Every structure is written in C-alpha cells, then in structure tokens.
Amino acid sequence: MSDLLYSDVEDQLRASVRDLLENKAPWSSVLARTETDEPYDRTLWTSLARDTGVAGLAIPESAGGHGGSWREVAVVAEELGRSVAGTPFLGSAVLSTALALSAGADGLLAELAAGTTTATLAVPLSMMCGAAFPSSIRFDGSGRLEGSVRFDGSAVSGDVRSVADASGADLLLVPAVGDDGPVIVAVSAGDATHQPVVCLDLTRPLTDLAFAGSPATVLASGDAAVAALQAALTAGAIVLAAEQVGLAEGCLTMSVEYLKTRYQFGRPIGSFQALKHRAADLWSAITQARAVARYAADCLATGDPDTAIAAALAQAYCSPVAVKAAEECLQLHGGIGFTWEHPAHLYLKRAKADAIALGTASRHRAHLATLVDLPAAG
C-alpha cells in the first residue's frame, strides 16, 4: 500500500490553493455572491483551473494534463471544502474528467485540462455511487421508457433534475438510452433548457435540465458507457469525501479560534471542560475521517481493486462527520453562529447537501454490504 501521508508536492499544492482561496474567496465574498444570480466566481475558477492547473491534475500529460493523480485532486477538494467557495470543480475536474478518462475522450480531456471548457455530468446530484445507470432512466408498467433522456442517433430529448454545476458549464455529459442501449453523449449547454432549483446549499446550485432534440455527440456506448458512468460516480464519491474532510476541518479550526477569544465570566470559554471535550471529540473524528478519505483517494489513484469498497466506506464515514462538525460549529459559536452574517450557516448547508450528494451514508453502507458479500437482513 502507498504512503498515505501528504507528499511535499501535495503540501505545496495545498498551500497554493489555500492562498488563492484566502485572497480571492474569503467567506464574506462567498456569502455576498450567494445573494446574486451568479454564485460561481468565474474569475476564481479561471485562476484555479488555468493558472493553478487544478483542472488537469488527474489528466495524463499525453492528453494535455499535468500528469498528477487523484490524490492531488483530493487535496484541492479538501481546500475547497475548507473555504466553501462556489466553483464547478466537482462537476468538471472530477465527474466529467473521470468519465472522459474512462471513455478515452482525449479531445475533451485536453479542453478540460486547459480550462477552456467547463463540463458537468448530467445526473441528479443525489445519485448513488453504486447505481448502474441514472435513476431517471426507468420503465413504466408496459415496458416503455419514461422520465428519461432518449438518444435517436444524433440528438437527445428528455430531462434530468437537480444537476450540480450545470449553471457554469459549457458542455453537458448526458447518460441516455438509444436503440442499441445506454450511451454517454456530449451536449452543448446552450442546447438545453436550464431551470434553477431552489436548494439548501447556495454555494453549489442545482439545475433542472431539459433537452428537446438537442444535438449530441457520442462519447461512449454499451458497456463502455456504463463503465464510464460508474467510474465518474466512484471518483465523485471519493473526492466528495475529501471535500467533507476539509469542510469539517474548517469548522473545527473556526470553532477553536472562537473558543480561545470569546470570554464569559472573565474566562475564555475554551477553558470550560465541556467545550474542550466537544472539540477534542470532533478532532478525533476528523482525524479518522481523513485516514479513510486518504485511503480511498490513494486506491483511486493507483487503480486498487479495493477502490469501490474504499469509496463506499469513505462516504459512509466522512459524510456524518462533516455534518457533525458543522452542527458543532454552529452551536459552539453561540448566538453569533445563528446569524446570516456569520459563515457557519454556509458550512452547515454545504455539509447537509453533501450528505445526500452521490448517495447518503446509509445507501453507501448498504452498497458496501453487497461489495463485501454480507448476507441480507432477515
């Protein structure tokens, strides 16, 4: 097994991304942007994708990328979770990139790596990692396809609900069903109808997409399409776990700083034993979550056969830890933590939204049981 400690390269990458986010996306700016029609800061994304190169970390140099690995991608996700900045990183640099890598779409990979194209995977954000194909693709009682996206050989029609990062995408990667079975097609974002969804997490907006004879280009079909979709969802679940670790760490850091500076009865409230224990318990849980997430990222980076198990385990463990950290952050800040002017609510909303993204913890535990051949409950 690889060394799960952060390498010097990963530490340098973390420092660069953190400095950029602190300078260009402080929480006050993130909060202000949530009250506008553009929650994504395109200037920030350009700096991250092109100048820092995060868009091409997982893409080989032969395909125009930086030849890094999913471990480096996970480090960036930690920092983005720590800052809760609104960027299309999950949709473009993770889900779309993993799908394009599996499908061998070198042309798309070069555009993604260069940051000239931003893409997203058009599946519901609540889709489970272990699903074979999107739940929006289903059959009615008579065997006819309903509520799904159909591909007629050159264009797609149908709808997909609650897609993440579609509002900032140039290209939509759409799972669909054609006459010969499942396909993954690329559709220009301008050829789809976008309807914003009112959602809890204001920093990661969701969009309902509708296609009506939208021109489409096939990226993968048949078993290759199913494999590419599964690769994307697995990578997404693993990188999302890293984001949850960063989010939890950000909540703990914020809380500890407040406990040191807030005085009550002439003493810093951090000196009270009950609050010390709550912070210590949270630190212990985050440390364990980091180990689980790092193992999953390393499995993904090295192509370990344990990757699917590691992904389910990471989501099953890291998701509740992030929610707990955000809830504790809100509580430990007292009255100020419940106000709109404090960033605690941004972290809580992101944690709650992440908890159902790409499958809830309970669904991942159920999926994990099937992966390790546990017998079904009686």
VENTA-V960290 format. One record per backbone hydrogen bond with DSSP energy under -1.0 kcal/mol. NH is the residue of the N-H (numbers start at 1). CO is the residue of the C=O. Records with the same first field share a line. If there is no record, write none. Layout:
NH: CO / CO
This chain:
11: 7
12: 8
13: 9
14: 10
15: 11
16: 12
17: 13
18: 14
19: 15
20: 16
21: 17
22: 18
23: 19
24: 20
25: 21
30: 26
31: 27
32: 28
33: 29
34: 30
36: 33
41: 86
45: 41
46: 42
47: 43
48: 44
49: 45
50: 46
51: 46
52: 47
54: 48
56: 53
63: 60
64: 61
65: 60
66: 56
67: 59
68: 57
73: 69
74: 70
75: 71
76: 72
77: 73
78: 74
79: 75
80: 76
81: 77
82: 78
83: 79
84: 80
92: 88
93: 89
95: 90
96: 91
98: 94
99: 95
100: 96
101: 97
102: 98
103: 99
105: 100
106: 104
109: 105
110: 106
111: 107
112: 108
113: 109
114: 110
116: 111
117: 111
120: 171
122: 173
123: 121
125: 162
127: 124
129: 358
131: 128
137: 134
140: 144
143: 140
146: 138
150: 157
151: 177
152: 155
156: 214
157: 150
158: 211
160: 209
163: 207
165: 205
169: 166
170: 118
171: 118
172: 187
173: 120
174: 185
176: 183
177: 149
178: 181
181: 178
183: 176
184: 220
185: 174
186: 217
187: 172
189: 170
191: 188
192: 189
193: 210
195: 208
197: 206
207: 163
208: 195
209: 160
210: 193
211: 158
214: 156
216: 154
217: 186
219: 184
220: 184
222: 182
224: 221
226: 222
227: 223
228: 224
229: 225
230: 226
231: 227
232: 228
233: 229
234: 230
235: 231
236: 232
237: 233
238: 234
239: 235
240: 236
241: 237
242: 238
243: 239
244: 240
245: 241
246: 242
247: 243
248: 244
249: 245
250: 246
251: 247
252: 248
253: 249
254: 250
255: 251
256: 252
257: 253
258: 254
259: 255
260: 256
261: 257
262: 258
264: 267
267: 264
269: 262
270: 259
271: 268
272: 269
276: 272
277: 273
278: 274
279: 275
280: 276
281: 277
282: 278
283: 279
284: 280
285: 281
286: 282
287: 283
288: 284
289: 285
290: 286
291: 287
292: 288
293: 289
294: 290
295: 291
296: 292
297: 293
298: 294
299: 295
300: 296
301: 297
302: 298
304: 299
307: 304
310: 306
311: 307
312: 308
313: 309
314: 310
315: 311
316: 312
317: 313
318: 314
319: 315
321: 317
322: 318
323: 319
324: 320
325: 321
326: 322
327: 323
328: 324
329: 325
330: 326
331: 327
332: 328
333: 329
334: 331
338: 335
339: 336
342: 339
346: 343
347: 343
348: 344
349: 345
350: 346
351: 347
352: 348
353: 349
354: 350
355: 351
356: 353
358: 125
359: 356
364: 360
365: 361
366: 362
367: 363
368: 364
369: 365
370: 366
371: 367
372: 368
374: 369
